[in-house]
């Protein structure tokens, strides 16, 4: 199995959501799903400045549209 498929299968196992469901969901919907699944509060935060290699969120949260665009770029879609 190619690495890309292994990563996608691992994400689906861990989150309980398929990559397509994740792509179509907003960060808030994913947060609510993971909070319900794990029975633990799940927060998406940004801490800037970040010491080290840098914070990918910089000083704001990113929209699902931006996240999807970056994911497609990384995966070569």
C-alpha positions, 0 to 999 in steps of 0.5 A: 500500500502506498504511503499516501493511502496508509496515511489516509487510512490511519487518519480515518481509523484515528478520527472515525471520519473518511478523508472526504468527510474531513475535506467537506467538514469545517474545523468546528464540525471536526472539533465537535465530532472529536470532542464527542468521540473522545469525550474530551474537550478539543480546542483549536488554538493558535499561539504566536509567536512560536519558538522553534520552526514556526507556527503554521497558523501564525496569528489566526485560525485558517478557514476550511477553504484555505486548509483544503487548498493547502491539502490539495497542493501538498497531495498534488490534487 
